[in-house]
């Protein structure tokens, strides 16, 4: 099958066990099936074809929750068979627990053998309505192809959201079935609360080099447990246009308490209400209380469960008595309860005494037995816990880490191994209020150690062996670094299921926040920005030239630059970094980094050099000068990629037009010109045409000493700015930033001219 694996043949012994249990469970199953709780409002249909339609959903006016049209199900019969449709999607199941299963179309980009696109194919698809239901995190965004990149767009926390991935391969020999990590297939987890989605599939080179075995690019959202990649999908997906997907649904956009006070609360009797935890206005869900079952969204939808009909649930010589929302056990006639045991009634006091003694002795014996079992249980549990910690230590690369650190004795002396108990206490058991941020490699918590040292604790996302190696890689890289502008590593913990890193806590957030947040940007003067740029350049120079083994960061961006209260820059997040052997100048690696900052030459060749960091630094410099994000879909198409628009502005004598106003007013014009052109040199297409980081750092220090020159009569519209712009290299390329935007061939040609 395409989306799930068939189970293996059941052995003879397993069949015997199954047959034995069938007889035991059959009566209970039939009894449960016989209980028919109402799903819909009175006089309303509760199904469309084979799909049950529970309230608050409904198929006709007055049968669904009146506050929102999202709950209307159009029971279409245009194809002959009834098909439940919610807006523009085919519904396959709706659960009371808050999930709606649908079939979602894919995006496909196909070409003929000559590289001509097939026009009848839709490269972009999505939801045509502004449905408020978020896409469930049980889904993932997948792109399949050997010449493929794909975008996923939507709304997250009431703001535009974009992401994407790319997949490349020259043949099918390197493709591993079951792996979706960038060779033939790539995927991205869906963030919690994402709505109003659309996605697109495209090709880098019109599939001209891979057409014989992969003529199309595919992109789709699918339930995680319904997809297992196979190389056969490179061609067979042309015949599969819809994919199973899950929405999360909830009532309204208010909390339980707000809805109760407003009078539009719909949870019925004998039900509990729970607020959803994602989004700014998440809504709520209803659930029947313990001992009740049915539809909690109906007024009297939660009905008492008769537990006594489920079979023998009371011990010997006791009857089951059903009660509202519960049940109790009572002794047979002629028996009475003694310490939860039914004993026969007897008028003789001696008989009663004998019974009491027997019960007492039995109780004491039982207690002794329980104490013995408890001692054995806790002993085994402690032993199991020790073995589990050893298992996690090995699973999280502890042996590999020991081997690596043994080559760096000084690092071992300065790096502490923390216990699980220390870090649980430091983070208040990883309370959500301690979360500082989340990224591609994990979640960062604020922690306070026993000596009152405030630290940042990174809880990595470990999904496979390659991610364990990334964690160990960051550990090894950080232990070798001692620089005031690089975050300091304190230690790690490998005894937990998810490995942890502990490093210094930087108090003032990221450079990205200070540059792009309007309330903070105005406080970040040009003097501070230049100081920060010099410190970043110094840190990268140290990584490239001053460590025992050169280090390429590979993910330089404003979000990975932290600031303290004095606006001192700290380079962070070394999960993607690589150590370069002294006898090599470049490494062959799987392309990794953040789109919008990626070196175009690295993307094309997979050859990682220190000049890749130089390109990313050039993008950071452009952000500091303009205040713009590296990539934004809120800007016009020809201005979405900052690298393109920045270089274009310099070439077209429009530098002052794209700089932040307060930067222009408070800085030296000649200095701005020189620094802008230095950033442009960093953004050259060819790595060999870019300066080394040590050259960049040196030039920035020299330019910092320039005296401030007032603007005078400079025309900010760009008509008198000729003297600002000096000749620059004509080689330039773009990278594709977060959200997976790229430029057309025409844009490349325009930039080269």
C-alpha positions as CSV (number, residue, x, y, z in Angstrom):
1,X,0.0,0.0,0.0
2,X,1.1,3.6,-0.6
3,X,0.6,5.2,2.9
4,X,0.7,2.4,5.4
5,X,2.5,-1.0,5.7
6,X,0.6,-4.3,5.7
7,X,1.1,-6.3,8.9
8,X,3.1,-9.5,8.8
9,X,1.6,-12.9,9.1
10,X,0.3,-13.8,12.5
11,X,2.0,-16.8,14.1
12,X,0.1,-19.8,15.4
13,X,0.7,-18.9,19.0
14,X,-0.6,-15.3,18.5
15,X,-3.7,-16.7,16.8
16,X,-4.4,-18.9,19.8
17,X,-4.2,-15.9,22.1
18,X,-6.5,-13.9,19.8
19,X,-9.1,-16.7,19.7
20,X,-9.0,-17.0,23.4
21,X,-9.7,-13.3,24.0
22,X,-12.4,-13.2,21.4
23,X,-14.8,-15.1,23.5
24,X,-14.0,-13.0,26.6
25,X,-14.4,-9.6,24.8
26,X,-17.3,-10.4,22.5
27,X,-20.1,-9.8,25.0
28,X,-18.6,-6.5,26.1
29,X,-18.1,-5.3,22.5
30,X,-21.7,-6.2,21.6
31,X,-23.1,-4.4,24.7
32,X,-21.1,-1.3,23.9
33,X,-22.2,-1.3,20.3
34,X,-25.8,-1.6,21.4
35,X,-25.6,1.7,23.3
36,X,-26.7,4.4,20.8
37,X,-25.9,7.8,22.1
38,X,-27.4,10.8,20.1
39,X,-24.8,12.6,18.0
40,X,-26.8,15.3,16.3
41,X,-29.5,17.8,17.4
42,X,-33.1,16.6,17.3
43,X,-34.5,16.2,13.8
44,X,-31.0,16.6,12.3
45,X,-29.1,14.0,10.3
46,X,-26.1,12.5,12.1
47,X,-24.4,11.1,9.0
48,X,-23.5,11.7,5.4
49,X,-22.9,8.5,3.6
50,X,-20.6,6.4,5.8
51,X,-19.3,9.4,7.7
52,X,-20.8,10.3,11.1
53,X,-21.6,14.0,11.6
54,X,-21.6,14.9,15.3
55,X,-22.9,18.3,16.6
56,X,-21.4,21.0,16.6
57,X,-21.1,20.0,12.9
58,X,-24.3,19.6,10.8
59,X,-25.5,19.2,7.3
60,X,-28.4,21.7,7.2
61,X,-29.2,25.1,8.5
62,X,-30.0,25.0,12.3
63,X,-28.2,21.7,12.7
64,X,-24.6,23.1,13.2
65,X,-23.2,25.6,15.7
66,X,-24.7,28.9,14.7
67,X,-21.7,31.0,15.7
68,X,-19.4,29.7,12.9
69,X,-19.9,28.5,9.4
70,X,-16.8,26.3,9.8
71,X,-19.0,23.6,11.2
72,X,-21.3,23.3,8.2
73,X,-20.9,20.0,6.3
74,X,-22.3,20.1,2.7
75,X,-23.5,16.5,2.1
76,X,-23.0,16.7,-1.7
77,X,-24.5,14.0,-3.9
78,X,-23.1,15.3,-7.2
79,X,-21.1,12.2,-7.8
80,X,-23.9,9.8,-7.0
81,X,-22.7,8.8,-3.6
82,X,-23.1,11.3,-0.6
83,X,-19.8,13.0,0.0
84,X,-19.4,15.3,3.1
85,X,-17.6,18.5,2.1
86,X,-16.3,21.2,4.5
87,X,-15.9,24.3,2.4
88,X,-13.5,22.9,-0.4
89,X,-12.3,19.7,1.2
90,X,-13.6,16.1,1.3
91,X,-14.2,15.0,4.9
92,X,-13.5,11.3,5.8
93,X,-14.1,11.4,9.6
94,X,-15.0,13.7,12.4
95,X,-14.2,12.8,16.0
96,X,-15.8,14.2,19.2
97,X,-12.2,14.5,20.6
98,X,-11.5,17.4,18.2
99,X,-10.1,16.1,15.0
100,X,-11.4,16.2,11.4
101,X,-9.9,13.9,8.8
102,X,-9.9,15.2,5.2
103,X,-8.4,14.4,1.8
104,X,-6.1,17.3,0.6
105,X,-4.9,17.9,-2.9
106,X,-1.2,18.0,-3.6
107,X,0.9,20.6,-5.6
108,X,2.7,19.1,-8.6
109,X,5.1,20.6,-11.1
110,X,5.7,18.3,-14.1
111,X,7.8,18.7,-17.3
112,X,8.1,16.9,-20.6
113,X,11.4,15.5,-21.8
114,X,12.4,18.8,-23.4
115,X,12.0,20.6,-20.1
116,X,8.7,22.3,-21.0
117,X,6.2,22.6,-18.1
118,X,2.9,20.7,-18.4
119,X,0.3,23.5,-18.1
120,X,-2.6,21.4,-16.9
121,X,-0.7,20.7,-13.7
122,X,-1.2,23.0,-10.6
123,X,2.1,23.9,-9.0
124,X,0.2,25.6,-6.1
125,X,-2.7,24.4,-4.0
126,X,-4.2,25.2,-0.6
127,X,-7.4,26.0,1.2
128,X,-9.6,28.6,-0.6
129,X,-11.5,29.6,2.6
130,X,-10.3,31.4,5.7
131,X,-11.3,28.4,7.9
132,X,-10.2,28.9,11.5
133,X,-9.4,25.2,12.1
134,X,-5.6,24.8,12.5
135,X,-3.7,22.0,10.8
136,X,-2.9,19.2,13.3
137,X,0.7,18.6,14.3
138,X,0.0,14.9,13.5
139,X,0.6,16.0,9.9
140,X,3.9,16.8,8.1
141,X,4.7,18.8,5.0
142,X,6.5,16.6,2.4
143,X,8.2,17.4,-0.9
144,X,9.2,14.5,-3.2
145,X,11.6,14.8,-6.2
146,X,15.2,14.9,-7.3
147,X,15.2,18.5,-8.6
148,X,12.7,19.9,-6.2
149,X,12.0,22.8,-3.7
150,X,8.6,23.5,-2.1
151,X,7.0,26.2,0.1
152,X,4.4,26.0,2.8
153,X,2.6,29.3,3.7
154,X,0.0,30.1,6.2
155,X,-1.0,32.1,9.3
156,X,0.7,31.4,12.7
157,X,-0.1,33.4,15.8
158,X,-2.1,35.9,13.5
159,X,1.1,36.6,11.4
160,X,2.1,35.4,8.0
161,X,4.2,32.2,8.2
162,X,6.4,30.6,5.5
163,X,8.8,27.7,5.4
164,X,10.0,25.1,3.0
165,X,12.5,22.5,2.1
166,X,14.5,21.2,-0.9
167,X,15.3,17.7,-2.3
168,X,18.1,16.9,-4.7
169,X,19.6,13.7,-6.2
170,X,21.3,12.8,-9.4
171,X,20.2,9.2,-9.6
172,X,18.2,6.6,-7.5
173,X,21.3,4.8,-6.2
174,X,21.7,7.1,-3.2
175,X,18.0,7.1,-2.2
176,X,17.2,5.2,0.9
177,X,13.6,3.9,1.2
178,X,12.1,5.1,4.5
179,X,14.4,8.2,4.7
180,X,13.1,11.7,4.0
181,X,16.1,13.9,4.7
182,X,16.8,15.8,1.5
183,X,17.7,13.1,-1.0
184,X,14.6,12.4,-3.1
185,X,12.4,13.5,-0.3
186,X,12.3,16.2,2.4
187,X,9.8,17.0,5.1
188,X,9.0,19.7,7.8
189,X,7.0,19.2,10.9
190,X,3.8,21.3,11.1
191,X,3.9,24.0,13.8
192,X,1.1,24.0,16.3
193,X,-1.7,26.5,15.4
194,X,-1.1,26.9,11.7
195,X,-4.1,28.0,9.6
196,X,-5.0,29.2,6.1
197,X,-2.4,27.1,4.4
198,X,-1.2,26.9,0.8
199,X,1.8,25.2,-0.6
200,X,3.8,25.1,-3.9
201,X,6.1,22.7,-5.7
202,X,8.8,23.8,-8.1
203,X,11.9,22.6,-9.9
204,X,15.4,24.0,-10.0
205,X,16.2,22.9,-13.6
206,X,12.9,21.8,-15.1
207,X,13.8,18.2,-14.2
208,X,16.0,18.1,-17.3
209,X,18.8,16.1,-15.6
210,X,16.5,13.6,-13.9
211,X,13.5,13.4,-16.2
212,X,14.1,9.7,-17.0
213,X,13.2,8.7,-13.5
214,X,11.6,11.8,-12.0
215,X,9.7,14.2,-14.3
216,X,7.8,15.9,-11.5
217,X,8.1,17.8,-8.2
218,X,5.5,16.9,-5.6
219,X,4.4,18.7,-2.4
220,X,1.7,17.7,0.0
221,X,0.6,17.6,3.6
222,X,-0.1,14.2,5.0
223,X,-0.6,12.4,8.3
224,X,2.7,11.3,9.7
225,X,1.7,7.7,10.2
226,X,0.3,7.4,6.7
227,X,3.6,8.1,4.8
228,X,6.8,6.0,4.4
229,X,9.0,7.2,1.5
230,X,9.9,4.9,-1.3
231,X,12.0,5.7,-4.4
232,X,9.0,4.4,-6.5
233,X,7.1,7.6,-5.5
234,X,9.4,9.7,-7.8
235,X,7.1,8.6,-10.6
236,X,4.0,6.9,-9.1
237,X,2.8,10.0,-7.2
238,X,1.6,11.4,-10.5
239,X,-1.4,9.1,-10.1
240,X,-2.1,10.1,-6.5
241,X,-3.7,13.6,-6.2
242,X,-5.2,13.5,-2.7
243,X,-3.6,12.7,0.6
244,X,-5.0,12.0,4.1
245,X,-4.7,15.0,6.4
246,X,-6.0,16.0,9.9
247,X,-7.4,19.3,11.2
248,X,-7.8,20.2,14.9
249,X,-11.2,21.8,15.6
250,X,-12.4,23.6,18.7
251,X,-15.3,25.8,19.7
252,X,-14.9,29.5,18.9
253,X,-11.9,31.6,19.8
254,X,-12.6,32.2,23.5
255,X,-11.7,30.4,26.7
256,X,-14.2,28.3,28.7
257,X,-14.7,31.1,31.3
258,X,-15.2,33.9,28.7
259,X,-17.8,31.7,26.8
260,X,-19.7,31.0,30.1
261,X,-19.9,34.7,30.9
262,X,-21.0,35.6,27.4
263,X,-23.8,33.0,27.3
264,X,-22.6,31.2,24.1
265,X,-21.1,28.3,26.0
266,X,-22.2,24.9,24.5
267,X,-20.7,22.2,26.7
268,X,-23.6,20.1,27.9
269,X,-24.5,18.6,31.3
270,X,-22.0,16.2,33.0
271,X,-19.1,17.4,30.8
272,X,-15.8,19.2,31.5
273,X,-14.4,22.1,29.4
274,X,-10.7,22.6,28.6
275,X,-9.0,25.5,26.9
276,X,-6.6,24.9,24.0
277,X,-3.1,26.0,24.6
278,X,-1.9,27.2,21.2
279,X,-2.6,30.5,19.4
280,X,-3.7,33.9,20.7
281,X,-7.5,33.0,20.7
282,X,-7.5,29.2,20.8
283,X,-11.1,28.3,21.7
284,X,-12.1,25.3,23.9
285,X,-13.2,21.7,23.8
286,X,-15.8,19.6,25.8
287,X,-15.4,16.1,27.2
288,X,-17.8,13.9,29.1
289,X,-17.0,13.4,32.8
290,X,-15.7,10.1,34.1
291,X,-18.6,7.6,34.2
292,X,-20.4,9.3,31.3
293,X,-20.3,8.9,27.5
294,X,-21.8,10.5,24.4
295,X,-21.7,13.9,22.7
296,X,-20.6,16.5,25.2
297,X,-21.6,19.3,22.9
298,X,-25.3,18.5,23.2
299,X,-27.4,19.8,26.1
300,X,-27.9,16.3,27.6
301,X,-25.4,14.4,25.3
302,X,-23.3,12.9,28.1
303,X,-25.3,10.0,29.5
304,X,-24.5,7.7,32.4
305,X,-22.5,4.6,31.6
306,X,-23.9,1.4,33.1
307,X,-20.6,-0.1,34.2
308,X,-22.4,-3.2,35.5
309,X,-23.3,-4.3,32.0
310,X,-19.6,-4.5,31.1
311,X,-19.2,-7.9,32.8
312,X,-17.9,-9.0,36.2
313,X,-16.3,-6.0,37.7
314,X,-17.0,-6.7,41.4
315,X,-15.0,-9.4,43.3
316,X,-16.5,-12.7,44.5
317,X,-19.9,-12.7,46.3
318,X,-20.6,-9.1,45.4
319,X,-23.3,-7.6,43.2
320,X,-22.6,-4.6,41.0
321,X,-25.0,-1.6,41.6
322,X,-25.1,1.1,39.0
323,X,-25.1,4.7,40.2
324,X,-25.3,8.0,38.3
325,X,-21.8,8.6,36.9
326,X,-20.4,5.6,38.9
327,X,-21.1,2.2,40.4
328,X,-20.7,0.4,43.8
329,X,-20.3,-3.2,44.9
330,X,-22.6,-4.8,47.6
331,X,-22.6,-8.2,49.2
332,X,-24.9,-11.0,48.2
333,X,-27.9,-11.6,50.5
334,X,-26.8,-13.5,53.6
335,X,-23.4,-11.8,53.6
336,X,-22.0,-8.7,55.1
337,X,-19.0,-6.5,54.4
338,X,-15.9,-6.8,56.7
339,X,-13.0,-4.6,55.6
340,X,-14.1,-4.8,52.0
341,X,-14.5,-8.6,52.1
342,X,-18.0,-10.2,52.1
343,X,-18.4,-12.8,54.8
344,X,-21.4,-14.9,55.7
345,X,-23.9,-13.7,58.3
346,X,-23.9,-15.8,61.6
347,X,-25.8,-15.4,64.9
348,X,-23.1,-17.2,66.9
349,X,-20.5,-14.9,68.4
350,X,-17.8,-17.6,68.3
351,X,-18.3,-17.9,64.6
352,X,-18.1,-14.2,64.2
353,X,-14.8,-14.1,66.3
354,X,-13.4,-16.9,64.1
355,X,-14.3,-15.0,61.0
356,X,-12.7,-11.8,62.4
357,X,-9.5,-13.7,63.4
358,X,-9.4,-15.3,60.0
359,X,-9.8,-12.0,58.3
360,X,-7.2,-10.3,60.6
361,X,-4.7,-13.0,59.9
362,X,-5.4,-12.9,56.2
363,X,-5.0,-9.1,56.3
364,X,-1.6,-9.3,58.2
365,X,-0.4,-12.0,55.8
366,X,-1.4,-9.9,52.9
367,X,0.4,-6.9,54.3
368,X,3.6,-8.9,54.8
369,X,3.2,-10.3,51.2
370,X,2.7,-6.7,49.9
371,X,5.7,-5.4,51.8
372,X,7.9,-8.2,50.4
373,X,6.6,-7.6,46.9
374,X,7.0,-3.8,47.3
375,X,10.6,-4.3,48.4
376,X,11.3,-6.5,45.3
377,X,9.4,-4.1,43.1
378,X,11.4,-1.0,44.2
379,X,14.6,-2.9,44.0
380,X,13.9,-3.9,40.4
381,X,12.7,-0.4,39.5
382,X,15.9,1.2,40.9
383,X,18.0,-1.3,38.9
384,X,15.8,-0.6,35.8
385,X,16.3,3.1,36.3
386,X,20.1,2.7,36.5
387,X,20.0,0.6,33.3
388,X,17.8,3.2,31.6
389,X,20.2,6.0,32.4
390,X,23.0,3.9,31.0
391,X,20.9,3.2,27.9
392,X,20.2,6.9,27.4
393,X,23.9,7.7,27.9
394,X,24.8,5.4,25.1
395,X,21.8,6.3,22.9
396,X,22.7,10.0,23.2
397,X,26.2,9.4,22.0
398,X,27.9,9.3,25.4
399,X,30.6,6.9,24.2
400,X,31.2,9.0,21.1
401,X,31.4,12.1,23.2
402,X,33.9,10.5,25.6
403,X,36.0,9.4,22.6
404,X,35.9,13.0,21.1
405,X,36.6,14.8,24.4
406,X,39.5,12.4,25.2
407,X,41.3,14.2,22.3
408,X,40.7,17.6,24.0
409,X,41.8,17.1,27.7
410,X,41.4,20.8,28.4
411,X,37.8,20.7,27.3
412,X,37.1,17.8,29.6
413,X,38.5,19.8,32.6
414,X,36.2,22.8,32.0
415,X,33.1,21.0,31.0
416,X,30.7,19.7,33.7
417,X,28.4,16.7,33.3
418,X,25.1,17.6,35.0
419,X,22.6,15.1,36.5
420,X,19.0,14.9,35.5
421,X,18.0,16.1,39.0
422,X,20.1,19.2,38.8
423,X,18.5,20.4,35.6
424,X,15.0,19.5,36.6
425,X,15.4,21.6,39.7
426,X,17.0,24.4,37.7
427,X,14.0,24.6,35.2
428,X,11.2,23.8,37.7
429,X,10.7,20.5,35.9
430,X,10.9,22.2,32.4
431,X,8.0,24.4,33.1
432,X,6.5,26.2,30.0
433,X,7.1,29.6,31.7
434,X,10.8,28.9,31.5
435,X,10.9,28.5,27.7
436,X,13.1,31.1,26.1
437,X,12.6,30.0,22.5
438,X,12.4,27.1,20.1
439,X,14.4,26.4,16.9
440,X,15.1,23.7,14.4
441,X,17.4,21.8,16.8
442,X,15.4,22.0,20.1
443,X,13.9,24.1,22.9
444,X,15.8,26.5,25.1
445,X,14.9,26.9,28.8
446,X,16.0,29.5,31.4
447,X,17.5,27.7,34.4
448,X,18.9,28.7,37.8
449,X,21.6,26.4,39.2
450,X,22.1,25.7,42.9
451,X,24.8,28.4,43.1
452,X,22.2,30.9,41.7
453,X,24.0,31.0,38.3
454,X,21.5,31.8,35.6
455,X,21.9,29.5,32.6
456,X,20.3,28.6,29.3
457,X,19.4,24.9,28.9
458,X,19.0,23.5,25.4
459,X,16.8,20.4,25.1
460,X,17.6,19.0,21.7
461,X,15.1,17.4,19.3
462,X,16.5,13.9,18.7
463,X,14.8,11.9,16.0
464,X,17.5,9.8,14.5
465,X,21.3,9.1,14.7
466,X,22.2,12.1,12.5
467,X,20.6,14.4,15.0
468,X,22.5,12.8,17.9
469,X,25.7,13.5,15.9
470,X,24.5,17.1,15.5
471,X,24.1,17.4,19.3
472,X,27.6,15.9,19.9
473,X,28.9,18.1,17.1
474,X,27.6,21.3,18.9
475,X,29.1,20.0,22.2
476,X,32.6,19.3,20.7
477,X,32.6,22.7,18.8
478,X,31.6,24.7,21.9
479,X,34.2,23.0,24.2
480,X,37.0,24.3,21.9
481,X,35.8,27.9,21.8
482,X,36.9,30.6,24.3
483,X,35.9,34.0,23.0
484,X,34.0,36.9,24.5
485,X,31.7,37.1,21.5
486,X,30.7,33.4,21.5
487,X,28.3,31.8,24.0
488,X,30.2,29.9,26.7
489,X,29.4,26.2,27.3
490,X,29.1,25.1,30.9
491,X,28.3,21.4,30.4
492,X,25.8,18.8,29.3
493,X,23.5,16.0,30.5
494,X,23.2,12.7,28.7
495,X,21.2,10.7,31.3
496,X,17.8,11.7,29.9
497,X,15.9,10.5,26.8
498,X,16.6,13.9,25.2
499,X,20.2,15.2,25.6
500,X,20.7,18.6,27.2
501,X,23.3,21.4,26.8
502,X,23.9,24.0,29.5
503,X,25.5,27.3,28.5
504,X,25.6,30.9,29.6
505,X,22.4,32.9,29.7
506,X,22.3,36.0,27.5
507,X,19.8,38.6,28.9
508,X,18.8,40.9,26.0
509,X,17.4,38.6,23.4
510,X,18.4,38.1,19.8
511,X,19.8,40.7,17.3
512,X,16.8,39.8,15.0
513,X,14.4,41.1,17.6
514,X,16.3,44.3,18.1
515,X,16.6,45.0,14.3
516,X,13.1,44.0,13.2
517,X,11.0,45.0,16.2
518,X,10.0,48.7,15.5
519,X,9.9,49.5,19.2
520,X,13.5,48.2,19.7
521,X,15.0,49.1,16.3
522,X,15.0,52.9,17.0
523,X,17.0,52.3,20.2
524,X,19.7,50.4,18.2
525,X,21.9,53.3,17.0
526,X,24.3,53.0,14.1
527,X,27.2,53.2,16.6
528,X,25.8,50.1,18.4
529,X,25.1,48.3,15.1
530,X,28.6,48.8,13.8
531,X,30.0,47.7,17.2
532,X,27.8,44.5,16.9
533,X,29.0,43.9,13.3
534,X,32.6,44.2,14.3
535,X,32.1,41.8,17.3
536,X,30.4,39.2,15.0
537,X,33.1,39.5,12.4
538,X,35.7,39.1,15.2
539,X,34.0,35.9,16.5
540,X,33.8,34.4,13.0
541,X,37.4,35.3,12.4
542,X,38.3,33.5,15.6
543,X,36.3,30.4,14.5
544,X,37.9,30.3,11.1
545,X,41.5,31.2,12.0
546,X,42.3,31.0,15.7
547,X,41.0,27.6,16.9
548,X,43.1,24.5,16.9
549,X,40.8,23.1,14.2
550,X,39.0,25.7,12.0
551,X,35.2,25.9,12.6
552,X,32.6,26.8,10.0
553,X,29.4,28.0,11.7
554,X,27.1,27.2,8.7
555,X,24.0,29.0,10.2
556,X,25.1,32.7,10.7
557,X,21.9,34.8,11.0
558,X,20.5,37.6,13.2
559,X,18.4,35.0,15.1
560,X,21.6,33.2,16.2
561,X,23.3,36.4,17.5
562,X,22.4,37.1,21.2
563,X,22.9,40.4,22.9
564,X,23.6,41.2,26.6
565,X,22.5,44.3,28.4
566,X,25.6,46.2,27.1
567,X,24.7,45.2,23.5
568,X,27.7,42.9,23.3
569,X,27.2,40.3,20.6
570,X,27.4,36.6,21.3
571,X,27.4,34.1,18.4
572,X,25.2,31.1,19.3
573,X,23.6,27.8,18.0
574,X,26.4,25.6,16.7
575,X,24.2,22.6,15.9
576,X,25.0,22.9,12.2
577,X,28.7,23.8,12.6
578,X,31.5,21.7,11.1
579,X,35.1,21.2,12.1
580,X,37.5,21.5,9.1
581,X,40.7,19.4,9.1
582,X,43.8,21.5,8.8
583,X,44.8,19.9,5.5
584,X,41.4,20.7,3.9
585,X,39.8,24.0,2.8
586,X,36.4,22.7,2.0
587,X,34.0,19.9,3.0
588,X,31.3,17.9,1.1
589,X,28.2,18.1,3.2
590,X,24.4,17.8,2.9
591,X,23.2,21.4,2.4
592,X,22.0,22.8,5.7
593,X,21.3,26.2,7.1
594,X,18.6,28.9,7.0
595,X,17.1,30.0,3.7
596,X,17.7,33.6,3.1
597,X,21.3,33.3,4.5
598,X,22.5,30.2,2.6
599,X,25.6,30.6,0.3
600,X,24.3,30.1,-3.3
601,X,27.6,28.4,-4.3
602,X,27.2,26.0,-1.3
603,X,23.6,25.2,-2.4
604,X,24.7,24.3,-5.9
605,X,27.9,22.4,-5.1
606,X,27.5,21.1,-1.5
607,X,31.1,22.4,-1.0
608,X,31.2,24.0,2.4
609,X,34.0,26.6,3.0
610,X,34.6,29.5,5.4
611,X,33.4,31.8,2.6
612,X,29.9,30.3,3.2
613,X,29.9,32.1,6.6
614,X,31.1,35.3,4.8
615,X,28.1,35.3,2.6
616,X,25.7,34.8,5.6
617,X,27.5,37.7,7.4
618,X,26.9,39.9,4.3
619,X,23.2,39.2,4.7
620,X,23.4,40.2,8.4
621,X,25.2,43.4,7.5
622,X,22.4,44.2,5.0
623,X,19.8,43.7,7.8
624,X,21.8,46.0,10.1
625,X,21.9,48.7,7.4
626,X,18.3,48.4,6.2
627,X,16.3,47.0,9.1
628,X,14.7,44.6,6.7
629,X,14.4,40.8,7.1
630,X,16.5,38.5,5.0
631,X,13.3,37.3,3.3
632,X,9.7,38.6,3.5
633,X,6.6,37.8,1.6
634,X,5.1,41.0,2.8
635,X,7.4,42.9,0.3
636,X,6.9,43.2,-3.5
637,X,8.2,40.1,-5.4
638,X,11.3,41.8,-6.7
639,X,12.1,43.0,-3.1
640,X,11.4,39.8,-1.2
641,X,15.0,38.7,-1.0
642,X,17.1,41.2,0.8
643,X,20.4,40.1,-0.8
644,X,19.0,40.8,-4.3
645,X,17.4,44.2,-3.4
646,X,20.4,45.4,-1.5
647,X,22.9,44.8,-4.3
648,X,20.4,46.1,-6.9
649,X,20.0,49.3,-4.9
650,X,23.8,49.8,-4.8
651,X,24.1,49.2,-8.5
652,X,21.2,51.5,-9.3
653,X,22.5,54.4,-7.0
654,X,19.6,53.9,-4.6
655,X,21.5,53.1,-1.4
656,X,20.0,55.9,0.7
657,X,16.5,54.8,-0.3
658,X,16.8,51.4,1.4
659,X,18.7,52.4,4.5
660,X,16.8,53.0,7.8
661,X,16.1,56.7,8.2
662,X,17.7,57.1,11.6
663,X,20.9,55.3,10.3
664,X,21.2,57.8,7.5
665,X,20.7,60.8,9.8
666,X,23.2,59.8,12.5
667,X,26.1,58.3,10.5
668,X,29.0,59.2,8.3
669,X,28.0,59.1,4.6
670,X,31.4,58.0,3.3
671,X,31.5,55.4,6.1
672,X,28.0,54.1,5.1
673,X,29.1,53.8,1.5
674,X,32.2,51.9,2.3
675,X,30.4,49.5,4.7
676,X,27.6,48.9,2.2
677,X,30.1,48.0,-0.5
678,X,31.9,45.7,1.9
679,X,28.6,43.9,2.6
680,X,28.1,43.7,-1.2
681,X,31.6,42.1,-1.6
682,X,30.6,39.5,1.0
683,X,27.5,38.7,-1.2
684,X,29.4,37.8,-4.3
685,X,28.2,34.7,-6.2
686,X,31.7,33.1,-6.3
687,X,33.2,32.3,-2.9
688,X,36.7,33.1,-4.2
689,X,35.6,36.7,-4.9
690,X,34.5,37.2,-1.3
691,X,36.9,38.5,1.3
692,X,38.1,36.4,4.2
693,X,36.5,37.1,7.6
694,X,39.8,38.5,9.0
695,X,39.8,41.0,6.1
696,X,36.2,42.0,6.8
697,X,36.9,42.4,10.5
698,X,40.0,44.5,9.8
699,X,38.2,46.8,7.3
700,X,35.3,47.3,9.8
701,X,37.7,48.4,12.5
702,X,39.2,50.9,10.2
703,X,35.9,52.2,9.0
704,X,34.7,52.5,12.6
705,X,37.3,55.2,13.2
706,X,35.9,57.5,10.5
707,X,34.6,60.8,11.8
708,X,30.9,61.5,11.4
709,X,30.0,63.8,8.4
710,X,26.6,65.5,8.4
711,X,24.2,64.8,5.5
712,X,24.1,68.4,4.3
713,X,22.1,68.7,1.1
714,X,22.1,65.1,0.2
715,X,18.9,64.1,-1.7
716,X,17.5,61.0,0.1
717,X,15.5,60.1,-3.0
718,X,18.8,59.1,-4.6
719,X,19.2,61.9,-7.3
720,X,22.5,63.1,-5.8
721,X,24.1,60.0,-4.5
722,X,26.6,59.2,-7.2
723,X,29.5,59.8,-5.0
724,X,28.2,57.4,-2.4
725,X,28.5,54.3,-4.6
726,X,31.8,52.9,-5.7
727,X,32.4,50.2,-8.3
728,X,31.7,46.7,-7.1
729,X,32.0,43.2,-8.3
730,X,29.5,42.1,-10.9
731,X,29.3,38.6,-9.5
732,X,26.3,38.1,-7.2
733,X,23.8,35.4,-6.3
734,X,20.9,35.1,-4.0
735,X,20.0,32.5,-1.4
736,X,16.5,31.3,-0.7
737,X,15.3,32.4,2.7
738,X,13.0,31.0,5.3
739,X,9.8,30.3,3.5
740,X,11.6,29.0,0.4
741,X,11.4,31.9,-2.0
742,X,13.7,31.9,-5.0
743,X,14.4,34.2,-7.9
744,X,13.7,33.5,-11.6
745,X,16.4,33.3,-14.2
746,X,15.4,36.7,-15.4
747,X,16.1,38.2,-12.0
748,X,19.6,36.6,-12.1
749,X,20.3,38.1,-15.5
750,X,19.0,41.5,-14.4
751,X,21.4,41.5,-11.3
752,X,24.3,40.5,-13.5
753,X,23.9,43.3,-16.0
